[in-house]
Amino acid sequence: MIKHKRLLASLSKSSPKSSQAPYSDGLTKRHVESVSNFWQHIPLAPADPILGITEEFNKDSNPLKTNLSVGAYRDDEGKPYVLPSIRMASSVLYHTESNKEYTSINGSINYNSLVKEFLYGSFVSGADLIKQDRISIAQSLSGTGALKLCAEFLRDWSPYNSRKVYMPNPTWSNHINIFENSGLEPQQYAYYDKKTNSLDMEGMLNDLSNAEPGSSVLLHACCHNPTGVDPTPEQWDQIVDVVINKGLIPIIDIAYQGFQSGSLFNDLYLLELITNKVNQGQLVTSMVCQSFAKNMGLYGERIGSVSIITPDSKTRQIVDSQIKKSIRSIYSSPSIHGARLVEIVLSSPDIFTQWEKDVSQMASRIKLMRSTLFDLLEKKQTLTTWDHLVQQNGMFAFTGLSKEQNH
């Protein structure tokens, strides 16, 4: 007891008196104020230009409201639609699934093999690259995840000094965010001519001709988001010639495969063209960011792929390793449910045939809605032409109306 009193007395004499009252865990008032200041410099981030509209739509109580910004297919009643082929695949999966284990870092081996064959196997140069084991492919978190992995790979391993990525003006708003936040420098090339509501081919070729050699260029394979304006095959030939002459690295975004022509394989013209050029040695590589969100209606499953053409099998393994490294640090490994649905669709002839019908029907209905809108506007006998509405492709349309006319 005496020893304890001496110890307490000793501690009280040796401990300096703080000028500030202590808080819990030894924090002082100054510390607490410093911590509270941590939050004061953080600004409110701007709302996503697309999803922000949906948020406003959800708040609106008007029973006649219609959301024209949503990038998802809807039925005649404006409700979400599950494809018959996906219902079939879901039934198969329900009766056969035996585990919920982690998949490989870069996704299911079976998934990657089937998707590679689906994208590249229908044309000669692609089939050759598959046989030569020159295509690195990984399951991704839909198209967004594929673009992110592509951006990180370019940032870390492009042998060229340029960090510029050229993309159309306009483009999907998230394209700029993804590449900018990955440390690259988004640039935009002319694409849409507001005066004619059509492709600005001259401006596009001019801008790409002045692009920095060794930089990358983002190309929408079909159903351009957000204009719906696509180059013709002949125009794509000219565009790719410029890409070759400038030594650019093409990044092909395939988000709406099948919605342009109604055929999954007819919509791969740009992919086949560029793959041919890589196979012939005219391009160093090409990168493909692809999604099943739209053409399989698997929006919430976040299922897609990123693929990169390499010079040989050994390099393919090296690229695989770097893509895996990126995946591991971001989300470790992808989800399995959507991937298994895709595997069933791509590997089951009957279900695949049904899927082709589903895509064709969706594309036809979208075209019908365009022509119906065109007919209604023509009946109004306005002072402008509306031909561009039926010349555009896919789920998006630029009407040519000004912001004031839209309100």
DADAQUI-V541496 format. One record per residue. N is the residue number from 1. RES is the residue in one small letter. SS is DSSP state (a for helix, b for strand, c for the rest). PSI is psi in degrees with one decimal (999 if undefined). NEAR is the number of other ideal C-beta (glycine too) atoms within 12 Angstrom. Layout:
BEGIN
n,res,ss,psi,near
N,RES,SS,PSI,NEAR
N,RES,SS,PSI,NEAR
END
This chain:
BEGIN
n,res,ss,psi,near
1,m,c,-44.1,7
2,i,a,-40.3,8
3,k,a,-40.2,9
4,h,a,-42.4,10
5,k,a,-41.0,11
6,r,a,-39.4,12
7,l,a,-43.8,13
8,l,a,-40.7,14
9,a,a,-40.8,13
10,s,a,-43.4,12
11,l,a,-40.1,12
12,s,a,-31.6,12
13,k,a,-37.0,11
14,s,a,-19.7,10
15,s,c,121.8,11
16,p,c,145.3,8
17,k,c,125.3,10
18,s,c,142.6,14
19,s,c,-7.8,9
20,q,c,143.1,14
21,a,c,133.8,14
22,p,b,145.9,16
23,y,c,179.7,16
24,s,a,150.1,9
25,d,a,26.1,9
26,g,a,4.9,11
27,l,c,141.4,17
28,t,b,171.0,17
29,k,a,-37.7,15
30,r,a,-39.2,16
31,h,a,-44.7,19
32,v,a,-41.9,18
33,e,a,-37.4,15
34,s,a,-41.1,14
35,v,a,-41.9,15
36,s,a,-32.1,13
37,n,a,-17.0,12
38,f,c,-34.0,11
39,w,c,-16.8,11
40,q,c,-21.7,10
41,h,c,-1.6,7
42,i,c,116.4,8
43,p,c,161.6,7
44,l,c,123.7,6
45,a,c,145.0,9
46,p,c,146.0,10
47,a,c,148.1,13
48,d,c,132.5,19
49,p,c,-25.5,20
50,i,c,-55.6,24
51,l,a,-27.2,19
52,g,a,-36.3,16
53,i,a,-39.7,22
54,t,a,-38.1,20
55,e,a,-42.0,16
56,e,a,-37.9,18
57,f,a,-43.6,19
58,n,a,-28.5,15
59,k,a,-22.3,12
60,d,c,131.4,14
61,s,c,0.2,9
62,n,c,121.4,11
63,p,c,-15.2,6
64,l,c,7.5,8
65,k,c,148.4,17
66,t,c,129.9,14
67,n,c,105.7,22
68,l,c,0.6,21
69,s,c,-17.4,25
70,v,c,130.1,23
71,g,c,51.4,33
72,a,c,144.9,29
73,y,c,141.8,33
74,r,b,153.2,22
75,d,c,-172.2,16
76,d,c,-20.8,11
77,e,c,6.9,8
78,g,c,19.7,17
79,k,c,154.5,12
80,p,b,149.8,16
81,y,c,125.4,24
82,v,c,122.7,24
83,l,c,141.8,33
84,p,a,-38.2,24
85,s,a,-35.3,37
86,i,a,-34.3,38
87,r,a,-40.4,22
88,m,a,-46.4,27
89,a,a,-38.1,38
90,s,a,-38.2,27
91,s,a,-43.2,18
92,v,a,-45.5,21
93,l,a,-40.2,28
94,y,a,-38.1,15
95,h,a,-10.5,11
96,t,a,-17.1,16
97,e,c,130.1,19
98,s,c,-6.5,10
99,n,c,166.2,11
100,k,c,38.3,11
101,e,c,161.4,12
102,y,c,146.8,15
103,t,c,177.3,28
104,s,c,161.4,23
105,i,c,-43.8,27
106,n,c,16.0,38
107,g,c,176.2,43
108,s,c,133.1,33
109,i,a,-42.0,19
110,n,a,-43.6,21
111,y,a,-50.9,36
112,n,a,-38.8,39
113,s,a,-44.6,28
114,l,a,-41.8,30
115,v,a,-39.2,41
116,k,a,-45.2,36
117,e,a,-40.0,26
118,f,a,-42.9,38
119,l,a,-44.1,42
120,y,a,-16.8,42
121,g,c,-10.7,25
122,s,c,-5.6,23
123,f,c,156.5,25
124,v,a,-50.5,16
125,s,a,-36.9,30
126,g,a,-43.1,33
127,a,a,-36.9,22
128,d,a,-42.8,21
129,l,a,-35.1,38
130,i,a,-45.6,31
131,k,a,-36.0,17
132,q,c,-0.7,21
133,d,c,45.7,22
134,r,c,2.9,32
135,i,b,114.2,43
136,s,b,129.5,39
137,i,b,144.7,42
138,a,b,141.8,50
139,q,b,137.9,45
140,s,b,167.1,49
141,l,c,77.5,35
142,s,a,-160.2,37
143,g,a,-34.2,41
144,t,a,-46.7,34
145,g,a,-37.6,36
146,a,a,-43.5,46
147,l,a,-39.2,44
148,k,a,-44.2,37
149,l,a,-39.4,50
150,c,a,-44.3,46
151,a,a,-43.5,41
152,e,a,-37.9,32
153,f,a,-44.3,40
154,l,a,-42.4,42
155,r,a,-42.6,26
156,d,a,-29.7,20
157,w,a,0.3,25
158,s,c,129.7,30
159,p,c,-7.9,13
160,y,c,157.3,23
161,n,c,-25.1,11
162,s,c,135.8,24
163,r,c,13.1,24
164,k,b,140.2,33
165,v,b,114.8,41
166,y,b,132.4,41
167,m,b,155.8,42
168,p,b,154.0,37
169,n,b,106.8,27
170,p,c,172.3,27
171,t,c,174.1,36
172,w,c,127.5,34
173,s,a,-31.8,27
174,n,a,-17.2,30
175,h,a,-48.1,40
176,i,a,-44.8,27
177,n,a,-47.5,23
178,i,a,-50.3,33
179,f,a,-36.7,39
180,e,a,-44.8,22
181,n,a,-10.1,19
182,s,c,5.9,27
183,g,c,10.4,19
184,l,c,175.8,34
185,e,b,93.0,24
186,p,b,133.0,33
187,q,b,158.8,29
188,q,b,139.6,27
189,y,b,153.0,38
190,a,b,138.6,27
191,y,c,-51.1,38
192,y,b,127.8,34
193,d,b,108.9,22
194,k,c,-24.9,21
195,k,c,-35.9,11
196,t,c,-4.8,20
197,n,c,43.7,25
198,s,b,-177.1,29
199,l,b,132.0,34
200,d,c,75.7,28
201,m,a,-44.0,27
202,e,a,-46.4,20
203,g,a,-38.2,24
204,m,a,-48.2,36
205,l,a,-38.7,27
206,n,a,-45.7,18
207,d,a,-42.1,29
208,l,a,-31.0,39
209,s,a,-23.5,24
210,n,c,8.8,20
211,a,c,152.7,34
212,e,c,124.4,24
213,p,c,140.6,23
214,g,c,-3.6,22
215,s,c,178.5,33
216,s,b,156.0,47
217,v,b,128.0,46
218,l,b,127.1,49
219,l,b,131.5,42
220,h,b,122.0,45
221,a,c,-39.7,43
222,c,c,163.2,42
223,c,c,58.7,38
224,h,c,132.2,39
225,n,c,114.8,40
226,p,c,7.3,31
227,t,c,-25.4,35
228,g,c,3.8,35
229,v,c,123.7,38
230,d,c,144.5,34
231,p,c,152.2,33
232,t,c,165.9,19
233,p,a,-40.2,20
234,e,a,-37.8,14
235,q,a,-38.5,25
236,w,a,-38.4,32
237,d,a,-44.4,22
238,q,a,-41.5,23
239,i,a,-45.6,44
240,v,a,-32.8,36
241,d,a,-41.1,21
242,v,a,-41.7,32
243,v,a,-41.8,41
244,i,a,-48.3,28
245,n,a,-31.9,19
246,k,c,-3.3,30
247,g,c,38.1,24
248,l,c,156.0,43
249,i,b,112.5,41
250,p,b,133.9,44
251,i,b,116.0,48
252,i,b,121.2,48
253,d,b,113.4,43
254,i,b,91.2,49
255,a,c,-18.9,44
256,y,c,35.6,42
257,q,c,125.1,46
258,g,c,-20.1,41
259,f,c,-11.8,44
260,q,c,-55.9,41
261,s,c,-15.7,27
262,g,c,-6.4,29
263,s,c,129.3,22
264,l,c,-36.2,37
265,f,c,-29.3,26
266,n,a,-24.9,25
267,d,a,4.8,35
268,l,a,22.3,34
269,y,a,-48.5,32
270,l,a,-42.1,40
271,l,a,-44.8,43
272,e,a,-43.4,34
273,l,a,-50.0,34
274,i,a,-37.7,42
275,t,a,-39.2,40
276,n,a,-43.8,29
277,k,a,-37.4,31
278,v,a,-43.6,36
279,n,a,-29.4,30
280,q,c,-3.1,18
281,g,c,9.2,13
282,q,c,-22.1,22
283,l,c,144.6,32
284,v,c,-42.0,28
285,t,c,174.9,40
286,s,b,153.9,46
287,m,b,138.5,46
288,v,b,127.3,46
289,c,b,113.6,46
290,q,b,149.6,48
291,s,b,146.4,43
292,f,c,9.4,45
293,a,c,-47.8,37
294,k,c,-52.4,41
295,n,c,-12.1,47
296,m,c,-3.4,51
297,g,c,25.0,37
298,l,c,52.7,35
299,y,a,-52.3,28
300,g,a,-7.4,19
301,e,a,-18.8,31
302,r,c,66.5,29
303,i,c,125.6,42
304,g,b,-159.1,45
305,s,b,154.9,50
306,v,b,133.6,49
307,s,b,145.1,47
308,i,b,128.6,43
309,i,b,130.3,42
310,t,c,166.6,31
311,p,c,-22.9,22
312,d,c,174.7,17
313,s,a,-38.2,18
314,k,a,-44.0,15
315,t,a,-34.9,22
316,r,a,-41.7,28
317,q,a,-37.0,18
318,i,a,-44.8,19
319,v,a,-42.5,35
320,d,a,-45.1,32
321,s,a,-36.9,21
322,q,a,-36.8,30
323,i,a,-41.8,42
324,k,a,-39.7,30
325,k,a,-42.5,21
326,s,a,-45.9,32
327,i,a,-44.9,30
328,r,a,-37.3,20
329,s,a,-17.1,16
330,i,a,-53.1,22
331,y,c,10.1,24
332,s,c,-55.9,18
333,s,c,154.1,23
334,p,c,171.0,38
335,s,c,161.5,29
336,i,c,-26.4,27
337,h,a,-52.8,26
338,g,a,-38.7,38
339,a,a,-40.3,41
340,r,a,-34.6,36
341,l,a,-44.5,39
342,v,a,-42.6,47
343,e,a,-43.8,35
344,i,a,-44.0,35
345,v,a,-45.9,41
346,l,a,-20.6,34
347,s,a,-6.2,25
348,s,c,109.4,24
349,p,a,-44.2,14
350,d,a,-43.0,17
351,i,a,-37.0,29
352,f,a,-42.7,27
353,t,a,-41.3,18
354,q,a,-38.7,23
355,w,a,-42.8,37
356,e,a,-40.3,30
357,k,a,-42.4,22
358,d,a,-46.3,33
359,v,a,-43.4,37
360,s,a,-41.8,27
361,q,a,-40.7,25
362,m,a,-44.3,36
363,a,a,-41.1,33
364,s,a,-40.4,19
365,r,a,-38.4,22
366,i,a,-43.3,34
367,k,a,-37.8,28
368,l,a,-41.7,17
369,m,a,-37.3,28
370,r,a,-48.6,29
371,s,a,-33.8,21
372,t,a,-44.6,18
373,l,a,-41.9,22
374,f,a,-47.6,24
375,d,a,-42.3,15
376,l,a,-40.5,15
377,l,a,-37.0,24
378,e,a,-36.1,17
379,k,a,-23.7,11
380,k,c,-13.3,12
381,q,c,52.5,10
382,t,c,173.2,15
383,l,c,4.3,9
384,t,c,164.9,19
385,t,c,150.1,18
386,w,c,17.6,28
387,d,a,-32.0,17
388,h,a,-25.9,29
389,l,a,-35.9,32
390,v,a,-7.1,23
391,q,a,-19.1,26
392,q,c,163.8,37
393,n,c,154.7,36
394,g,c,-160.6,38
395,m,c,-10.0,35
396,f,c,151.6,36
397,a,c,139.4,33
398,f,c,115.9,29
399,t,c,-25.3,26
400,g,c,-2.5,29
401,l,c,148.1,18
402,s,c,169.7,11
403,k,c,-39.4,8
404,e,c,-38.5,6
405,q,c,-21.7,11
406,n,c,-10.8,12
407,h,c,999,6
END
